Amino acid sequence: MKATVKLFASLRTGRFDLSEIELVNGSSITDLLELLQIEQKEAAIIFINGVHAEYTSNIKECDQIAIFPPIGGG
């Protein structure tokens, strides 16, 4: 199955901005992060189709996934 993945801020470095990724049916966000070689601590905020997702959330065909790193400020 295919899903569209958009990376933000520091997660783009050495990777991509927007990409269509081929995944095995039943893949979770954890599986996607492993495929992209992104550690969970680097992926602080994740959305699937605009809805907040957990690492255990399953990905479906044509899902749009946004992954953000931790955000700091003051």
VEXKE-884549 format. One record per residue (C-alpha): x, y, z. Coordinates in pm, whole numbers, plus 50000, padded with zeros to 5 digits. Example, Ala and Ser with C-alpha at 12.3 -4.5 7.8 and 13.67 -1.06 7.14 Angstrom:
REM VEXKE-884549
<r <51230; 49550; 50780>>
<r <51367; 49894; 50714>>
***
This chain:
REM VEXKE-884549
<r <50000; 50000; 50000>>
<r <50107; 50360; 49952>>
<r <50089; 50655; 50189>>
<r <50208; 51013; 50155>>
<r <50455; 51129; 50419>>
<r <50548; 51490; 50490>>
<r <50842; 51564; 50718>>
<r <50889; 51897; 50892>>
<r <51181; 52106; 51020>>
<r <51493; 51910; 51122>>
<r <51341; 51576; 51012>>
<r <51389; 51687; 50649>>
<r <51767; 51709; 50682>>
<r <51918; 51435; 50466>>
<r <51573; 51294; 50390>>
<r <51286; 51453; 50199>>
<r <51006; 51706; 50233>>
<r <50714; 51513; 50081>>
<r <50722; 51156; 49952>>
<r <50493; 50870; 49860>>
<r <50607; 50565; 50057>>
<r <50531; 50198; 49987>>
<r <50435; 50011; 50305>>
<r <50325; 49660; 50397>>
<r <49952; 49629; 50474>>
<r <49893; 49666; 50847>>
<r <50195; 49891; 50902>>
<r <50193; 50120; 51203>>
<r <50357; 50457; 51263>>
<r <50635; 50270; 51445>>
<r <50695; 50060; 51131>>
<r <50707; 50376; 50918>>
<r <50956; 50545; 51152>>
<r <51180; 50237; 51139>>
<r <51164; 50238; 50758>>
<r <51259; 50607; 50751>>
<r <51529; 50556; 51017>>
<r <51368; 50811; 51249>>
<r <51384; 50741; 51622>>
<r <51059; 50780; 51814>>
<r <51210; 51057; 52028>>
<r <51270; 51254; 51704>>
<r <50903; 51225; 51600>>
<r <50719; 51417; 51870>>
<r <50398; 51505; 51686>>
<r <50232; 51283; 51424>>
<r <49911; 51334; 51229>>
<r <49729; 51092; 50999>>
<r <49486; 51275; 50770>>
<r <49495; 51577; 51002>>
<r <49414; 51378; 51318>>
<r <49666; 51328; 51600>>
<r <49813; 50975; 51585>>
<r <50003; 50748; 51825>>
<r <50305; 50531; 51743>>
<r <50073; 50228; 51743>>
<r <49825; 50383; 51497>>
<r <49775; 50177; 51181>>
<r <49832; 50330; 50841>>
<r <49582; 50274; 50560>>
<r <49609; 50304; 50182>>
<r <49635; 50669; 50068>>
<r <49675; 50809; 50422>>
<r <49854; 51142; 50452>>
<r <50101; 51142; 50739>>
<r <50273; 51449; 50885>>
<r <50567; 51405; 51122>>
<r <50705; 51689; 51334>>
<r <51015; 51693; 51558>>
<r <51000; 51822; 51916>>
<r <50934; 52196; 51920>>
<r <51099; 52421; 52173>>
<r <51091; 52786; 52244>>
<r <51053; 53036; 52512>>
***
